[in-house]
Amino acid sequence: MELNYYSDLAVRLVNSEQPERGEDTLTSVEAVRELFGTHGTMTRRATEADVNRLRAVRTRLRAVFTAASEGDEVRAVDLLNALLMEFPTSPQISGHGDLDDDGRPRWHMHLAEQPANATAAYAATACMGLAFHLTDLGVDRLGICQATPCRNAYLDTSTNRSRRYCSDRCATRANVAAYRARKRLESSPAAPEDAPSAGGRDRSGPTSGRTTEADQRATERGER
């Protein structure tokens, strides 16, 4: 369903914070308006109070992505359902005055904005879009970037469900780090497997510090 494109609003809100780096761009009403982007009605209604309101919603949305990335589908759905209950919205059929080649309205589904405040409007739209994305494509399409220290949320739209990073930049950084780690391992000198320990006796095996059966037999034959 086309409404799943609203899910990008959830990603944008979650990624306004970089928890591993201690960075947060959602610090002012101007930042709130920038987050809202082209959603004019929400932008006009934004106030300073929406900074903390949106931060609270952001924490809960990150928990949805984290649960999904960890494979806990039931928890991800439960967390998202709780948000949908708190921030309901009303789907409506809209045309926006657009006409097709035959002069007929181009009808499509639209989410009516919540009247309470700008945060409620944003949260309702973002959560509904995320719900459509989740049910259309699967919970495993919601992810958290695996490149340290990035913990950005992302929506996996790959054909084989293989995405693990939020961007090409993070994928490249992770691949380079893995390559360098392999090279360090390959270049490190290998420890001799049978090197004798101090005192001339190999103490690496399970018989360390004890007389072995071979020693005992040798003693009995008068060889030791």
Secondary structure by P-SEA (a helix, b strand, c coil): ccccccaaaaaaaaacccccccccccccaaaaaaaaccaaaaaaaccccaaaaaaaaaaaaaaaaaaaaacaaaaaaaaaaaaaaabbbbbbbbcccccccccccbbbbbbbbbcccaaaaaaaaaaaaaaaaaaaccccccccccccccbbbbbbcccccccccccaaaaaaaaaaaaaaaaaaaacccccccccccccccccccccccccaaaaaaaaaccc
